[in-house]
Amino acid sequence: MASIPSISQSQLFLNKPQFISTPKPSVFMKPISNPSQSSNLFVPQFKKPVVAAAGTAAEMAEEKSKKRYPGEGKGFVEEMRFVAMKLHTKDQAKEGEKEAQEKPLPKWEPTIDGYLKFLVDSKLVYDTFERIVDKADFPEYAEFRNTGLERAESLAKDLAWFKEEGYTIPEPSSPGLNYSAYVEELSKKDPQAFICHFYNTYFAHTAGGRMIGKKVAEKILNGKELEFYKWDGDLSQLLQNVRDKLNLVAEKWTREEKNHCLEETEKSFKYSGEILRLILS
C-alpha cells in the first residue's frame, strides 16, 4: 500500500476549505403554563448573550495610575536611586544590575595631567549647576541653594594648590564644555531633566566619586586628600536634607513628569563618564 505523505498543520489549514459559522443563540426549553393550549409541552426560550463590557478610557487610566514604580513608596529620590543602580555593574555597587563589560578595563594608571583635566572639567560643571540654582529660572531650583554639597569653591582651592606646586592648569576640554552646555540648555526649558542631572552629579560624587578620589590620592598624590572630597558638617545629614527637598519638589510633578526625569538618568551617566575618563588620559 502506498504510504500517505505527512501533512503539517499549517498545510492542512491552508488546503482545507474554511467555513465560517454564525454563532447560534443559546436555547433552553421552558414548559408552557397550560399544556392544553398546545401539543408541544415546551417552547423555546432564547438567552441573551452575555457581553463583557470593555473598560472605559477613564477606568484604564485609573488602573494605570495605580501602578507602583520601584521605590515609589519611599519617595521620588528612591525611584531615582533605583534607576541609577540599574546602570551600575555588581562590581560598582552591591545593587548594580548592569552586565559587566566583557573586555577588561584599561589598567588603572591615573596621571597628574589627566587628573588636572578631570578637576578642571568638573569645576566647570559644578560652576554651571551652582550658577543655575542661584539664578533659579524655575522656582524649584531655589530649593537647592546653599545645601552644603556645593563643590565649585572646593575645586577652586584644589586647583590653586596644584598651581602653587608648579603644575600648569589646563583649559576646560570637550567633555566638560559639552556637559556644561547641555545642563545650561536643559535648565531653561526642562526642569525635570535638569534635576535628574543635579541629583546624579552631586550624589554620585559623595559615593563612587569619593572612592575614586581616594585611589587617585594613593596612586599619584602621596595620599593627600583634596578639598573636593571634604564637606563642612555631617555629610549624611546634608544628603538627607537634599533628599527631602527633592522629594518635596517631585510631589508637585505628574507621573509623566517623574518618568521623564527618570529617563534622563542614562544621559547623566554618559556625560559624567566622559569627564571621569579624563583621569586616565
C-alpha positions in Angstrom: 0.0 0.0 0.0 1.3 3.4 -0.9 2.3 5.4 2.1 0.3 8.6 2.8 2.6 11.7 2.8 2.5 13.6 6.1 0.9 17.0 6.0 1.7 19.7 8.5 -0.9 21.5 10.5 -0.2 24.7 8.6 -0.6 22.9 5.2 -3.8 21.4 6.4 -5.1 24.8 7.4 -4.2 26.3 4.1 -5.5 23.5 1.9 -8.7 22.6 3.8 -11.8 24.8 2.9 -12.6 27.1 5.7 -16.2 27.6 6.8 -17.3 30.4 8.9 -20.3 29.5 11.1 -22.6 32.0 12.6 -22.9 31.5 16.4 -26.3 30.3 17.4 -28.0 31.8 20.3 -28.2 29.5 23.4 -31.6 27.8 23.7 -33.3 26.1 26.6 -36.8 24.7 26.8 -39.4 26.0 29.1 -42.7 24.2 30.0 -45.8 26.0 28.9 -48.1 27.0 31.7 -51.2 25.4 30.0 -50.5 22.2 28.1 -53.9 22.1 26.6 -53.2 25.2 24.6 -50.6 23.4 22.5 -49.5 19.9 21.6 -45.9 21.0 22.3 -45.2 20.9 26.0 -42.1 23.0 25.6 -41.5 26.3 23.9 -38.1 27.6 23.1 -36.7 30.5 25.2 -33.7 32.4 23.9 -30.9 33.6 26.3 -29.4 36.9 25.6 -25.7 36.6 25.0 -23.6 38.0 27.9 -21.2 40.5 26.5 -18.3 41.7 28.7 -18.2 45.4 28.8 -14.9 46.9 27.7 -13.2 49.1 30.2 -13.7 52.8 29.6 -10.7 55.1 28.9 -11.2 56.6 32.4 -11.1 53.2 34.1 -8.0 52.2 32.2 -6.2 55.4 33.1 -7.2 54.9 36.7 -5.7 51.4 36.6 -2.5 52.7 35.1 -2.2 55.4 37.8 -2.3 52.6 40.5 0.8 51.1 39.1 3.6 51.2 41.6 7.1 52.1 40.5 10.2 50.6 42.2 11.0 52.8 45.2 7.9 54.9 44.8 6.6 54.1 48.4 9.8 55.7 49.9 9.7 58.9 47.8 10.9 60.0 44.4 14.6 60.1 45.3 14.4 56.3 45.9 13.0 56.0 42.4 15.9 57.9 41.0 18.4 55.8 43.1 16.8 52.6 41.8 17.1 53.7 38.1 20.7 54.7 38.8 21.6 51.3 40.3 20.3 49.6 37.1 23.1 51.4 35.3 25.8 50.1 37.7 27.5 46.7 37.5 27.9 44.5 40.5 31.5 45.5 41.0 30.5 49.1 41.0 27.6 48.8 43.5 26.0 46.0 45.6 22.7 46.7 43.9 24.1 47.0 40.4 22.2 45.2 37.7 24.1 46.1 34.5 26.2 43.3 32.9 29.9 43.8 33.4 32.0 44.6 30.3 33.4 41.6 28.5 36.6 43.5 27.6 38.7 44.2 30.7 39.1 47.8 31.6 42.4 49.5 31.0 44.9 49.3 33.8 44.3 51.8 36.5 47.1 54.3 35.8 45.9 57.9 36.6 48.3 60.7 35.7 48.6 64.2 37.1 47.9 65.7 33.7 44.8 63.6 33.3 43.6 64.3 36.8 44.0 68.0 36.4 41.8 67.8 33.2 39.2 65.9 35.3 39.3 68.5 38.1 39.1 71.5 35.6 36.1 70.0 33.7 34.4 69.0 37.0 34.7 72.6 38.2 33.2 73.9 35.1 30.2 71.6 35.5 29.7 72.4 39.2 30.0 76.1 38.4 27.2 75.7 36.0 24.9 73.9 38.4 25.5 76.4 41.2 25.0 79.4 38.9 21.7 77.9 37.7 20.3 77.3 41.1 21.3 80.8 42.2 19.6 82.3 39.2 16.6 80.0 39.5 14.8 80.3 36.2 12.3 77.9 37.8 11.2 78.4 41.4 12.1 74.9 42.5 15.7 75.4 41.7 16.0 77.9 44.6 15.4 74.9 47.0 18.9 73.7 46.2 20.8 76.8 47.1 23.4 76.5 49.9 22.8 72.8 50.5 26.4 72.2 51.7 27.0 69.9 48.8 28.4 72.6 46.6 31.8 71.7 45.1 32.9 74.6 42.9 34.7 76.6 45.7 36.4 73.4 46.9 37.7 72.7 43.4 39.0 76.2 43.0 41.1 75.7 46.2 42.5 72.4 44.9 43.4 73.9 41.5 45.1 76.8 43.3 47.2 74.2 45.3 48.3 72.4 42.2 49.3 75.7 40.7 51.4 76.5 43.7 53.1 73.2 43.3 54.2 74.2 39.9 51.7 72.5 37.7 50.1 74.2 34.7 46.3 74.3 34.9 44.7 73.4 31.6 41.7 75.0 30.0 38.4 73.1 30.1 38.1 70.3 27.5 35.3 68.9 25.3 33.7 66.6 27.9 33.3 69.4 30.5 32.3 72.0 27.9 29.7 69.7 26.3 28.1 68.7 29.6 28.0 72.3 30.9 26.3 73.5 27.7 23.8 70.6 27.9 22.9 71.3 31.5 22.6 75.0 30.8 20.2 74.3 27.9 18.1 71.9 30.0 17.7 74.3 32.9 15.9 76.8 30.8 13.2 74.6 29.4 13.2 71.2 31.2 13.3 71.4 35.0 12.6 67.6 35.5 15.5 66.6 33.3 17.8 69.2 34.9 17.0 68.0 38.4 17.9 64.4 37.3 21.4 65.6 36.4 21.6 67.7 39.6 20.8 64.6 41.7 23.1 62.2 39.9 26.1 64.7 39.8 26.1 65.6 43.4 25.1 62.3 44.9 27.4 60.2 42.8 30.4 62.3 43.9 29.6 61.6 47.6 29.7 57.8 46.9 31.7 56.5 43.9 33.5 59.8 43.5 35.0 59.7 46.9 36.3 56.1 46.3 37.9 57.2 43.1 39.4 60.3 44.8 41.0 58.1 47.5 42.5 55.7 44.9 44.0 58.7 42.9 45.4 60.2 46.1 47.1 57.0 47.0 48.5 56.5 43.5 49.8 59.9 42.5 49.3 62.4 45.4 51.1 60.6 48.2 47.8 60.2 50.0 46.8 63.9 50.0 43.1 64.5 50.4 41.8 67.3 48.3 39.1 69.8 49.3 36.9 68.3 46.6 36.4 65.3 48.9 35.7 67.3 52.1 32.4 68.7 53.3 31.5 71.0 56.1 29.3 69.3 58.6 27.8 65.8 58.7 27.7 64.6 55.1 24.9 62.0 55.7 22.7 64.8 57.1 23.5 67.1 54.2 22.4 64.4 51.8 19.3 63.7 53.7 18.3 67.4 53.7 18.7 67.4 49.9 16.7 64.2 49.6 13.9 65.8 51.5 13.9 68.8 49.2 14.0 66.7 46.1 11.0 64.6 47.3 9.0 67.8 48.1 9.7 69.2 44.7 8.7 66.0 42.9 5.4 65.8 44.8 4.1 68.5 42.5 5.0 66.6 39.4 2.7 64.4 37.4 3.6 60.8 36.9 4.6 61.6 33.3 7.0 64.3 34.5 8.5 61.9 37.0 9.1 59.3 34.3 10.6 62.0 32.1 13.1 62.8 34.9 14.0 59.1 35.4 14.6 58.7 31.6 17.3 61.3 31.7 19.5 59.2 34.0 21.3 57.4 31.3 22.4 60.7 29.7 23.6 61.9 33.0 25.8 58.8 33.3 27.1 59.2 29.8 28.3 62.8 30.3 29.8 62.3 33.7 31.5 59.1 32.5 33.3 61.1 29.7 34.6 63.5 32.3 35.7 60.7 34.6 37.7 59.0 31.9 39.9 62.1 31.6 41.7 60.8 34.7 43.4 58.1 32.6 44.2 60.4 29.6 
